[in-house]
Amino acid sequence: MRTLLAFAVAAAVLGGSPAQARQDLAAQPEADVAAFRRLRTEAAKALTADDLDRASELLTEAAGRVPNHAGVTLLRARVAAALGDMSGALDLLGRLARMGVAFDPASDPALAPLRDLEGFEPIQAMFQANRRPVGADRLDTLATVSGSGLSEAVAYDAKRERWLVSQVAGRAIVVLPGGSGETGPFLAEPLSLGALGMAIDAASDRLWLVASAAPPAVASGASPDAASMLLAIDLADGCVAARHPLPSSERTRGPGDILLAPDGAVFVADGLAGDILRLEPGGSVLTPFMEAGLLGSPQGMVMAPDGRALIVADYSSGLWRAPLDGGAPYRMAAPDDANLIGIDGLIVEGRSLYALQNGAAPQRVLRLTLDAQGGRIDAVQTLAANLPQIDQPTNGQIVEGRLVFVARSQWSAFTAEGALRTADPEPAIIASLALD
């Protein structure tokens, strides 16, 4: 749920018990994400003061904390060029191109000194290739959702052969019968909060839903002070069977993503507060699984293939593996040219992770291949990018060999305050991507 991060204010621990892990984390001087943000801010101040050498040092240290951050890589290239380090600037620019970023270096005045260098034209060609459409032959529109409801997640009710779509601004869940695009209501009563992440528990015939006072929901009538909730809803009649308020936090709450574990536990990721909560099977109270401070903005979650950990997309720093036994979470290693910042939705099938990346240019659907233990990312492949259907993709699910996902969510149609930018936005798109 990159979504709520965009509405925020602009801009590993040792093994053992969860309590011990939290103490160890608190004892550390600074987590990587916090250090990265501090270093980036200090670098901006150094640039304002025209202290290029200091800015370069700070940005290099920031890159060591959060590798392959496209924005920092570009800024480092600009600073290197300004310092006269043309070889270093060209290397950084090539790294940015290999990360798959769509960018035109020839139009950037700060990079003008590089244009006549040997090696610039091949890098420019790579950037041009990064702007080409990918996956048009395998991406179809399953349904469109008209209006300005702002679609966030999809879930397939196999028993009734129907798709459910959650709406943030619409504060509702709509049904797509047979994927025809003819929407209808699902909930027995309207929601007082925005509907976000969903997961279906077929065994109990219930839908788990994260409900939050996101700005678009507030703009459409939700109370800004309403407590975020995890709801259990009967699939048969759309009635709310149980409500589980999220515990209070020192930070603003903004939950969005959800995971139903095989044992029936439910995990909720809060992209604003920065923590992950767990509801034990049969439990009534959400408790901390990962407390705030380690991740910048946790989003999509999946169960690791070995069943021993969660894999979490941190919008700020990439993918993390969080052991279920309370062991030390760690950022997963990835290829040197992997750009994994800005991932929202995650879907797993075997050793393949499918990632919906909306915090990058271009916005993409990625296949990430895990190693045999599920602790490292061995390969990254772009399945879809630079297509008109893809605009702020959020969440999805694999059904019968196809990845069905919210391709155009309508988040870009809303301001940071939750107001519509236009009275008649383009309809949301639920797309279907054929997988190999």
N, C-alpha and C positions, 0 to 999 in steps of 0.2 A: 504494500500500500504506500507507494511513493507519495501518493496523494497528500497525506497529512503532513509529510515533511515539507512539501511546498508551501503549506500554510503556517509553518513555524515562523518565528521571528527571522527576518532576512539573514540572509546570508545563504600474562596468563598466569593464571594462578596455579599453585601446586595442587596435586591430587588430595583426596580426603573427603570429608563430609562437606555438604553444602555450606554449613556454618563456617568451617575452617577455610573453605575456598573464599568466602566473602571477606574473612579477616585478612587472608593473604592479599586479596585484591586491594583492600583498603590500605595495607601496609606499603604497597607499591607507590613510588613517587608520582607516577603519571601513566595512565593507559595510553596506548598508541593513538587512538582516535582523538582524545583530548589533547595530546601533545601535537598532533598534526594540526588541529584547529588553532592552537596557540601559535605554533610556528608560522602558519600561513598568515595569521593576523599581524605578527611581528614583522614578517617579510613585507607586507603591504605598507606598514609604517616606515620601514627602511627605504622602500621605493619612493614614498612621499618625500622623504628627507634626502633623496637622491644618493643614498648610500648603497650603490649597486653591489659592492663586494659583500657587505653584510646581508643584503637580500639574497644573494646567491647562496651563501652559507646556510641561511635559514631554510630556503626552499629545498636545498639538497638534503638537509636533515629531515624535513617534512616528508620528502619522497622516500626516505628510509623507513619512516614510520608507516606510511600507507603507500605501497608501491603502485605504479601504473595508474596514477590519478591524472586523467587527461588535462584538466585545467592547470595543475601544477607543472606538468611536463611542458605544456605550451609556454607558461610563464617563465620557466627555467630557460627555454630556448630563446625567448625574447631578451632576458637579462644577459645570457651568454653573448648574444649578438651585440648588445650594447657595450659589453666589456671588451669586445674585440676578439672573443674566443669563437671564431667562425667554425672551426672543426667541431667544437663541443656543441654549438648551436645546431649544426647540421645533423649531428648524431641524435640529439634530442628530437629534432623534427622528424627524422626517420623513424625513431621509436614511436612517435605519436601516429605516424602513418601506418606502421605495422600493427598498432592497436585497433585499427579499423575505423578511426575517427574520420568524419567527413569535414574537411576544412580546406580553405584556399590560401596557402601561404603566400602566393604571389600578390594577394590583395592586402596583406598585413604590412603596414609601414615599418613596424619594428623589425621585420625580417627582411627588409629590402636589401641589406648588405649580402644576403645569402644567394640572391637570385642569379648571379653570374658565376657562382662556384660550380666546379665539376661535382656532380652528384645531386644537385638541386633538382634537375629535371626528372630523374627517376623517382625521387620522392614526391614531386608534384604529380606524377602519373599515378602513384599509389593512392594519393588523396583523391584524385579523380575517380579511380576505380572504386573507392569506398563510397562514392555517391551513386553508384549504379544500383538499379533495382535487383533484389535477390528474392527468390521464392514466389514470384508471381504465378508460376505454373502449378504450385502446390497449395496456394492459399485461396479459399473460397469464402464467401459471405454466407454464414448459416442463417442469420437473422439480423434485422435492424430494429432498434427500439427508438421510436420517435418521441418527441417532447424534449424536456430538459431535466430528466430524472437523474442523470449522471450515474451510469452503470459502473459498478465496482468489481463484482465477482459473479461467477457462474457455478452452478452445481447441478449434476445430473441425477434425477430421481428415477433410477432404473425400474423400480416397481411400477411406476406409472408412465414411463417412457416420456418424460418431459424435462425440459431445462428450466431452472430457476435463475433469475437474474436479480441481484440486489441493487438497490438504488439509494444513493446518498442524499441528494437533494429531494428526490421523490419520497424519501422515508418509507420505502415500500419494497416488496419483493414481487416481481412479475413472473408470469409463466409463459413460456414459449411452447405451445402445443406442437409437438412433432417438428419443431424448428421452423415453423411456417412464418414466424415473425409477427403473428397476431397475438399481441400481448394481452394478458388478463391478470387480475389480482390473485394473490395467493393467501395473504394474511387475513384472518378473520376480523381483525381490528387494525386500524392504522397505527403506525409506529410514532412514538414521540421523539425518536432519535433517528439519525441516518443509518441505513443498513449497509454494512461493509462486508467483511469476510464471512464465508459460509463453508460448512462441511456437513455432509450427510452421513448419519449413522444408520445404515440399512438394518442392522440387527434390532434396534429399538424403534425403527421407523420414525426417526426424529431428525430435524435440521438444527444444527448449531449455528448461531448467528452472532456476530459482533455488532453492537449498536453503539454509536458514538455521536456526540454533538459537534461534528465537523462543521466548519464555517458554511458550506452550501446547505447543510441541513438546518442550521440556525437561521440562515437567510430565508428558508422556506417555512419557518415556524417552530422549529425545535428550540427548547430552552437552552441557552448557553450554559446554564448551571446544572443541567441534568447529568446525573452520574452515568458514566459509560457502563454498559451491561454486556454480559454473555447470556444469550437467550437460548433455551431449548424449546423448539416448536414442533408440534405434532404434524407430520407430513400429511396425514389423512384429512385434517380439517383446518390447518393453518392457525390453530390456537396456541398461544404461548403456554407451555407446561411448566416452565421454571425460569426464574430470573436470578442471575448471579452478578451482583454489582462488583466492579473492579475496586480493589482497595485504594485508599487515598494515596497520593504521591506528592512529593515536594515539587515535582514538575507537572506541567499541564498534561492531562491525559489525552491521548489520541490513538486508541487501539484501532487496528485495521485488519490484521491478518490472523489466520487461525489454522490449527492443525489438529486433526483427530488421530490419535495414535492407535495402533492395533489393539492395545489393552483397554481402550475406552477413555484414556486420559485426554483432556483437551488443553491445548496450549494457545495462548493469546499473545501476539506481539504488539507492543505499543511503540509506534514509530516516533512519537513525540516525547513520552516519558523515558524511552530508551530501555525498558525492561521487558522481560518475557515472563508471563504468569502461567501457572498450571492448575487445572481442576482435576483432582484425582478421580478415578472411576467411582461413580456413586457418591462423590463428594458434593459439598454445597458451597465451599469457600475457595476462592482463587488465592493461591500462595505463590511467592516468588520462585521462579526457576533460574532466571538470570537477572540479577539486579542491575539497575541503571549504573552506568559508568564505564562499562567495557565496550559496548556497542554505541554507535552514534544514533542510528535509527533502524532498529530491526524491522524487517518486512516479512517476505514470504519464508515459510518453513516447510521442510519435508523430513521424513524419517530416513536416516542413513540406511543404505542397503543392508548393513549388518544388524540393524535394529538396536544398536547400542548408543545412538546419539541422534541429536537433531542436527540438520544442516540448515543454517540460518543465513539469509541474505541481509547483510548490513548495508543500507543504502550508501553509507559514508566510506566503507572500507573493504567491501568484497564479501566473500563467503566464509562462514565460520562453522566449525564443528563443535557442538556442545554435548559432552557425554551425559547420559541420563543418570549415571551414578554419582554425579556431583564432581567429577574430575575437571581438570582445567580446560576451559574452552580455548580454541586456538584458531587463528585465521588460516584457511587452507591454502597450501602452496598451489601455484598455477603457472602455466607457461609464461616466459618472460614478456611476451607481447600480448598477454590477456588483459583486456579492459573490462573489469567486473564491478566497477562503481556504478551506482544507479540502477541496480536490479530490484525489481518489485516482486513479481510473482515467481514462485518456484514450483515445479512439478517433477516428480521422479518416476522413472520406470527402469528397473534393473540398475545398471551402472550409468544410465544416462540421466542427467539433470537438464530440464528445459527451463530456461530463464527468460523472463519478460523484462527487458531493459528499457526503461523510459527516461532514465537520467543520463543519457548519452546522445551523441549526434554521430550517426543516425540512431533512432530508436530501433531496437532489434529483438528478434526471437533467436535465442542461442541454444545450441546443444553442447553441454559440458560433459565430457566423458571422465568418469571417476576411475581411480586405480582400484585394484581388486579389494583393498581394505576399505575403500570409501573415505579415505582421509586426505586425498590429494586430487587435484584436477589435472588430468594428463593432456587433454585436448579441448579446444574451443572451436566450434563451427557456427557460422551464421546461417540460419535457415530462412530468415525473412528480414528484409530491411528496405528502406526507401520505397515503401509501397503506400499508395493513397489510403488504404484501409487502416494503416497503423498510425495511431495518434494517441499517445499516453496509454499504452497497453498495461493491463493490471494483473489479472488473475485468470487461471484456466484449469482444465482437467483433461486427461487423456481418456477417450472412449473409442473402442474399436479401431485402434491404430491411427486416430486423429487427435490432434491437440486442439481442443475447442477453448477459445479464450476471448476475453474482452479486448478487442483490437483497438477500437475507438471508444474510449470511456466517457468523453466529454469533459474531463478535468480541465483541458485547455480552454474550455468555454466559460470558465469561472475565474473571477479575480481572487486574490489572496484573502479578501474579506468574505468571499462566498457569493458575491453578486454575479449575475450573468453578464458576460461581455456583449452578448447580442440576444435579442428577444427570440430569435429563431435559429438555434444552433443546429449544426449537422447532426443527424441521428446517430445514436450509439451503434456500434457494429459488433456483433458476435461473430467471430471468424472461426474457420475450421482449417487447420494446417495438416496436410497429409505427411505422416512420418514414414521413414524407411522401414 
